[in-house]
Amino acid sequence: MSYVIVVCGEVLIDLVPVRAGGPYEARPGGGPANIAVGLGRLDVDVSLLARLATDPFGRRLRAHLSGSRVGLDLAVGSAQPTTLAVVNLDPNGAADYHFYIDGCADGGWRTEELPAVLPAGAALHVSGSLAIPVDPMGAVVEDLLVRERPHRVVTLDPNVRPTLVRDEAFTRARLDRWLRLADIVKVSEEDLAWVSPGRPVPAVAAEWRALGPTVVVVTRGARGAHAVGPDGPVDLPAVPVTVADTVGAGDSFMSGLLAALYTAGKLTRPGLAGLSTVDLTAALEFALRVSAFTCTRPGADPPWRSELADG
């Protein structure tokens, strides 16, 4: 199959509390997997480059991904158990995570398992939640980024998880290198609060764009999004909805942004270089709509394109 986007990174099980202080429910998760699912449901031909366990959770994840039109021919099978993330929700539905990686599928990434080639012309998306702070996964993904940067558009969501950062200087240095390899960066305001505490969002976004990315987008939760592209900054409000929780909201935003840019014919280096304020605004509006829809139901459950049409 000819894919237009390859998403690289973890696929795991989120253990989410059914209610405060109550039992946990197992749900498919992992930022890259959520983004791939979001793209597949938006009718974008997407493949997930990941390590998938063969245990019962792994089989459930395969079914979830395939059922959302995500190609798995680049995925690597792993005899190690599925990676786990334990999710805690605050009274506003905001999530934080604790991860179980060592000895699990995402603890076993190896450069020799990477595909020799990726689909011609496909963009490559990488999420940094596990990959930036954790080796060997981070080293393998960085090898892939360096190898593929000359051949295709690269997009990045740092998705910083402070609980995984064991060496802050090392993590910051790797993030800086990855920013310089990316064409599009989507980052949350929470990420920036860790990366550049106390600094204004527009200033940091402009500085990151000066490192090399053509487009930098900052999601700001209920305050919408700030972006800076070739024609300058754009600020948009959030789409008002009743929030069930925010699990997967940022991933859905990334899916919507990439889908909108691809549909508009802009997910190429020439297309991004010529991105106007009108083009960027349209892509952001769609991404905000997709993200808002995801917040209306529990877990990382992004919308199908038909559901957006119905809305």
SULMOTA-V108749 format. One record per residue. N is the residue number from 1. RES is the residue in one letter. SS is DSSP state (alpha for helix, beta for strand, coil for the rest). PSI is psi as a letter, one per 40 degrees, with the letter a starting at -180 (999 if undefined). OMEGA is omega as a letter, one per 40 degrees, with the letter a starting at -180 (NA if undefined). Layout:
BEGIN
n=N res=RES ss=SS psi=PSI omega=OMEGA
n=N res=RES ss=SS psi=PSI omega=OMEGA
END
This chain:
BEGIN
n=1 res=M ss=coil psi=i omega=i
n=2 res=S ss=coil psi=h omega=a
n=3 res=Y ss=coil psi=i omega=i
n=4 res=V ss=coil psi=e omega=i
n=5 res=I ss=beta psi=h omega=i
n=6 res=V ss=beta psi=h omega=i
n=7 res=V ss=beta psi=h omega=a
n=8 res=C ss=beta psi=h omega=i
n=9 res=G ss=coil psi=a omega=a
n=10 res=E ss=coil psi=i omega=i
n=11 res=V ss=coil psi=h omega=a
n=12 res=L ss=beta psi=i omega=i
n=13 res=I ss=beta psi=h omega=i
n=14 res=D ss=beta psi=h omega=i
n=15 res=L ss=beta psi=h omega=a
n=16 res=V ss=beta psi=h omega=i
n=17 res=P ss=beta psi=h omega=i
n=18 res=V ss=coil psi=d omega=i
n=19 res=R ss=coil psi=i omega=a
n=20 res=A ss=coil psi=h omega=i
n=21 res=G ss=coil psi=e omega=a
n=22 res=G ss=coil psi=a omega=a
n=23 res=P ss=coil psi=i omega=i
n=24 res=Y ss=beta psi=i omega=i
n=25 res=E ss=beta psi=h omega=i
n=26 res=A ss=beta psi=h omega=i
n=27 res=R ss=beta psi=i omega=i
n=28 res=P ss=beta psi=i omega=a
n=29 res=G ss=beta psi=a omega=a
n=30 res=G ss=coil psi=h omega=a
n=31 res=G ss=alpha psi=d omega=a
n=32 res=P ss=alpha psi=d omega=i
n=33 res=A ss=alpha psi=d omega=i
n=34 res=N ss=alpha psi=d omega=a
n=35 res=I ss=alpha psi=d omega=i
n=36 res=A ss=alpha psi=d omega=i
n=37 res=V ss=alpha psi=d omega=i
n=38 res=G ss=alpha psi=d omega=i
n=39 res=L ss=alpha psi=d omega=i
n=40 res=G ss=alpha psi=d omega=a
n=41 res=R ss=alpha psi=e omega=i
n=42 res=L ss=coil psi=e omega=i
n=43 res=D ss=coil psi=f omega=i
n=44 res=V ss=coil psi=h omega=i
n=45 res=D ss=coil psi=h omega=a
n=46 res=V ss=beta psi=i omega=i
n=47 res=S ss=beta psi=i omega=a
n=48 res=L ss=beta psi=h omega=i
n=49 res=L ss=beta psi=h omega=a
n=50 res=A ss=coil psi=i omega=i
n=51 res=R ss=beta psi=h omega=a
n=52 res=L ss=beta psi=h omega=i
n=53 res=A ss=beta psi=i omega=i
n=54 res=T ss=coil psi=e omega=i
n=55 res=D ss=coil psi=i omega=a
n=56 res=P ss=alpha psi=d omega=i
n=57 res=F ss=alpha psi=d omega=i
n=58 res=G ss=alpha psi=d omega=i
n=59 res=R ss=alpha psi=d omega=i
n=60 res=R ss=alpha psi=d omega=i
n=61 res=L ss=alpha psi=d omega=i
n=62 res=R ss=alpha psi=d omega=a
n=63 res=A ss=alpha psi=d omega=i
n=64 res=H ss=alpha psi=d omega=a
n=65 res=L ss=alpha psi=d omega=a
n=66 res=S ss=alpha psi=d omega=i
n=67 res=G ss=alpha psi=e omega=i
n=68 res=S ss=coil psi=e omega=i
n=69 res=R ss=coil psi=f omega=i
n=70 res=V ss=beta psi=h omega=i
n=71 res=G ss=beta psi=h omega=a
n=72 res=L ss=coil psi=e omega=a
n=73 res=D ss=coil psi=e omega=i
n=74 res=L ss=coil psi=e omega=a
n=75 res=A ss=coil psi=i omega=a
n=76 res=V ss=beta psi=h omega=i
n=77 res=G ss=beta psi=i omega=a
n=78 res=S ss=beta psi=h omega=i
n=79 res=A ss=coil psi=e omega=i
n=80 res=Q ss=coil psi=i omega=a
n=81 res=P ss=beta psi=i omega=a
n=82 res=T ss=coil psi=h omega=i
n=83 res=T ss=coil psi=i omega=a
n=84 res=L ss=beta psi=i omega=i
n=85 res=A ss=beta psi=h omega=i
n=86 res=V ss=beta psi=h omega=a
n=87 res=V ss=beta psi=h omega=i
n=88 res=N ss=beta psi=h omega=a
n=89 res=L ss=beta psi=h omega=i
n=90 res=D ss=coil psi=i omega=a
n=91 res=P ss=coil psi=e omega=i
n=92 res=N ss=coil psi=e omega=i
n=93 res=G ss=coil psi=e omega=i
n=94 res=A ss=coil psi=i omega=a
n=95 res=A ss=beta psi=i omega=i
n=96 res=D ss=beta psi=i omega=a
n=97 res=Y ss=beta psi=i omega=i
n=98 res=H ss=beta psi=h omega=a
n=99 res=F ss=beta psi=i omega=i
n=100 res=Y ss=beta psi=h omega=a
n=101 res=I ss=coil psi=d omega=a
n=102 res=D ss=coil psi=h omega=a
n=103 res=G ss=coil psi=e omega=a
n=104 res=C ss=beta psi=i omega=a
n=105 res=A ss=alpha psi=d omega=a
n=106 res=D ss=alpha psi=e omega=i
n=107 res=G ss=alpha psi=e omega=a
n=108 res=G ss=coil psi=f omega=i
n=109 res=W ss=coil psi=h omega=i
n=110 res=R ss=coil psi=h omega=a
n=111 res=T ss=alpha psi=d omega=a
n=112 res=E ss=alpha psi=e omega=i
n=113 res=E ss=alpha psi=e omega=i
n=114 res=L ss=coil psi=i omega=i
n=115 res=P ss=coil psi=i omega=a
n=116 res=A ss=coil psi=d omega=i
n=117 res=V ss=coil psi=i omega=i
n=118 res=L ss=coil psi=i omega=a
n=119 res=P ss=coil psi=h omega=a
n=120 res=A ss=coil psi=h omega=i
n=121 res=G ss=coil psi=e omega=a
n=122 res=A ss=coil psi=h omega=i
n=123 res=A ss=beta psi=i omega=i
n=124 res=L ss=beta psi=h omega=i
n=125 res=H ss=beta psi=h omega=i
n=126 res=V ss=beta psi=h omega=i
n=127 res=S ss=beta psi=i omega=a
n=128 res=G ss=coil psi=e omega=a
n=129 res=S ss=coil psi=d omega=i
n=130 res=L ss=coil psi=d omega=a
n=131 res=A ss=coil psi=d omega=a
n=132 res=I ss=coil psi=d omega=a
n=133 res=P ss=coil psi=e omega=a
n=134 res=V ss=coil psi=h omega=i
n=135 res=D ss=coil psi=i omega=e
n=136 res=P ss=coil psi=e omega=a
n=137 res=M ss=alpha psi=d omega=a
n=138 res=G ss=alpha psi=d omega=a
n=139 res=A ss=alpha psi=d omega=a
n=140 res=V ss=alpha psi=d omega=i
n=141 res=V ss=alpha psi=d omega=i
n=142 res=E ss=alpha psi=d omega=i
n=143 res=D ss=alpha psi=d omega=i
n=144 res=L ss=alpha psi=d omega=a
n=145 res=L ss=alpha psi=d omega=a
n=146 res=V ss=alpha psi=d omega=a
n=147 res=R ss=alpha psi=d omega=a
n=148 res=E ss=alpha psi=e omega=a
n=149 res=R ss=coil psi=d omega=i
n=150 res=P ss=coil psi=e omega=a
n=151 res=H ss=coil psi=e omega=a
n=152 res=R ss=coil psi=i omega=i
n=153 res=V ss=coil psi=h omega=i
n=154 res=V ss=beta psi=h omega=i
n=155 res=T ss=beta psi=i omega=a
n=156 res=L ss=beta psi=h omega=i
n=157 res=D ss=beta psi=h omega=a
n=158 res=P ss=coil psi=d omega=i
n=159 res=N ss=coil psi=f omega=a
n=160 res=V ss=coil psi=h omega=i
n=161 res=R ss=coil psi=g omega=a
n=162 res=P ss=alpha psi=d omega=a
n=163 res=T ss=alpha psi=e omega=i
n=164 res=L ss=alpha psi=e omega=a
n=165 res=V ss=coil psi=h omega=i
n=166 res=R ss=coil psi=d omega=a
n=167 res=D ss=coil psi=h omega=a
n=168 res=E ss=alpha psi=d omega=a
n=169 res=A ss=alpha psi=d omega=i
n=170 res=F ss=alpha psi=d omega=a
n=171 res=T ss=alpha psi=d omega=i
n=172 res=R ss=alpha psi=d omega=i
n=173 res=A ss=alpha psi=d omega=i
n=174 res=R ss=alpha psi=d omega=i
n=175 res=L ss=alpha psi=d omega=i
n=176 res=D ss=alpha psi=d omega=i
n=177 res=R ss=alpha psi=d omega=a
n=178 res=W ss=alpha psi=d omega=i
n=179 res=L ss=alpha psi=d omega=a
n=180 res=R ss=alpha psi=e omega=i
n=181 res=L ss=alpha psi=e omega=a
n=182 res=A ss=coil psi=i omega=i
n=183 res=D ss=coil psi=d omega=i
n=184 res=I ss=beta psi=h omega=i
n=185 res=V ss=beta psi=h omega=i
n=186 res=K ss=beta psi=h omega=a
n=187 res=V ss=beta psi=i omega=i
n=188 res=S ss=beta psi=i omega=i
n=189 res=E ss=alpha psi=d omega=i
n=190 res=E ss=alpha psi=d omega=i
n=191 res=D ss=alpha psi=d omega=a
n=192 res=L ss=alpha psi=d omega=i
n=193 res=A ss=alpha psi=d omega=i
n=194 res=W ss=alpha psi=d omega=a
n=195 res=V ss=alpha psi=d omega=a
n=196 res=S ss=coil psi=g omega=a
n=197 res=P ss=coil psi=h omega=i
n=198 res=G ss=coil psi=e omega=a
n=199 res=R ss=coil psi=i omega=i
n=200 res=P ss=coil psi=h omega=a
n=201 res=V ss=alpha psi=d omega=a
n=202 res=P ss=alpha psi=d omega=a
n=203 res=A ss=alpha psi=d omega=a
n=204 res=V ss=alpha psi=d omega=i
n=205 res=A ss=alpha psi=d omega=i
n=206 res=A ss=alpha psi=d omega=i
n=207 res=E ss=alpha psi=d omega=i
n=208 res=W ss=alpha psi=d omega=i
n=209 res=R ss=alpha psi=d omega=i
n=210 res=A ss=alpha psi=e omega=i
n=211 res=L ss=coil psi=e omega=i
n=212 res=G ss=coil psi=d omega=a
n=213 res=P ss=coil psi=i omega=i
n=214 res=T ss=coil psi=d omega=a
n=215 res=V ss=beta psi=h omega=i
n=216 res=V ss=beta psi=h omega=a
n=217 res=V ss=beta psi=h omega=i
n=218 res=V ss=beta psi=h omega=i
n=219 res=T ss=beta psi=h omega=a
n=220 res=R ss=coil psi=f omega=i
n=221 res=G ss=alpha psi=b omega=a
n=222 res=A ss=alpha psi=e omega=i
n=223 res=R ss=alpha psi=e omega=i
n=224 res=G ss=coil psi=b omega=a
n=225 res=A ss=beta psi=i omega=i
n=226 res=H ss=beta psi=h omega=i
n=227 res=A ss=beta psi=i omega=i
n=228 res=V ss=beta psi=h omega=a
n=229 res=G ss=beta psi=a omega=a
n=230 res=P ss=coil psi=d omega=a
n=231 res=D ss=coil psi=e omega=i
n=232 res=G ss=beta psi=a omega=a
n=233 res=P ss=beta psi=i omega=i
n=234 res=V ss=beta psi=h omega=i
n=235 res=D ss=beta psi=h omega=i
n=236 res=L ss=beta psi=i omega=i
n=237 res=P ss=coil psi=i omega=i
n=238 res=A ss=coil psi=i omega=i
n=239 res=V ss=coil psi=h omega=a
n=240 res=P ss=coil psi=h omega=i
n=241 res=V ss=coil psi=i omega=i
n=242 res=T ss=coil psi=h omega=a
n=243 res=V ss=coil psi=h omega=i
n=244 res=A ss=coil psi=d omega=i
n=245 res=D ss=coil psi=i omega=a
n=246 res=T ss=coil psi=e omega=i
n=247 res=V ss=coil psi=h omega=i
n=248 res=G ss=coil psi=e omega=a
n=249 res=A ss=alpha psi=d omega=i
n=250 res=G ss=alpha psi=d omega=i
n=251 res=D ss=alpha psi=d omega=i
n=252 res=S ss=alpha psi=d omega=i
n=253 res=F ss=alpha psi=d omega=a
n=254 res=M ss=alpha psi=d omega=i
n=255 res=S ss=alpha psi=d omega=a
n=256 res=G ss=alpha psi=d omega=i
n=257 res=L ss=alpha psi=d omega=a
n=258 res=L ss=alpha psi=d omega=i
n=259 res=A ss=alpha psi=d omega=a
n=260 res=A ss=alpha psi=d omega=i
n=261 res=L ss=alpha psi=d omega=i
n=262 res=Y ss=alpha psi=d omega=a
n=263 res=T ss=alpha psi=d omega=i
n=264 res=A ss=coil psi=e omega=a
n=265 res=G ss=coil psi=f omega=a
n=266 res=K ss=coil psi=e omega=a
n=267 res=L ss=coil psi=f omega=i
n=268 res=T ss=coil psi=i omega=i
n=269 res=R ss=alpha psi=d omega=i
n=270 res=P ss=alpha psi=d omega=i
n=271 res=G ss=alpha psi=d omega=i
n=272 res=L ss=alpha psi=d omega=a
n=273 res=A ss=alpha psi=d omega=a
n=274 res=G ss=coil psi=e omega=a
n=275 res=L ss=coil psi=h omega=i
n=276 res=S ss=coil psi=i omega=i
n=277 res=T ss=alpha psi=d omega=i
n=278 res=V ss=alpha psi=d omega=i
n=279 res=D ss=alpha psi=d omega=a
n=280 res=L ss=alpha psi=d omega=i
n=281 res=T ss=alpha psi=d omega=a
n=282 res=A ss=alpha psi=d omega=i
n=283 res=A ss=alpha psi=d omega=i
n=284 res=L ss=alpha psi=d omega=i
n=285 res=E ss=alpha psi=d omega=i
n=286 res=F ss=alpha psi=d omega=i
n=287 res=A ss=alpha psi=d omega=i
n=288 res=L ss=alpha psi=d omega=i
n=289 res=R ss=alpha psi=d omega=i
n=290 res=V ss=alpha psi=d omega=a
n=291 res=S ss=alpha psi=d omega=a
n=292 res=A ss=alpha psi=d omega=i
n=293 res=F ss=alpha psi=d omega=a
n=294 res=T ss=alpha psi=d omega=a
n=295 res=C ss=alpha psi=e omega=a
n=296 res=T ss=coil psi=e omega=i
n=297 res=R ss=coil psi=i omega=a
n=298 res=P ss=coil psi=i omega=i
n=299 res=G ss=coil psi=i omega=i
n=300 res=A ss=coil psi=g omega=a
n=301 res=D ss=coil psi=g omega=a
n=302 res=P ss=coil psi=i omega=a
n=303 res=P ss=coil psi=i omega=i
n=304 res=W ss=coil psi=i omega=a
n=305 res=R ss=alpha psi=d omega=i
n=306 res=S ss=alpha psi=d omega=i
n=307 res=E ss=alpha psi=d omega=i
n=308 res=L ss=alpha psi=d omega=i
n=309 res=A ss=alpha psi=d omega=i
n=310 res=D ss=alpha psi=d omega=a
n=311 res=G ss=coil psi=999 omega=NA
END
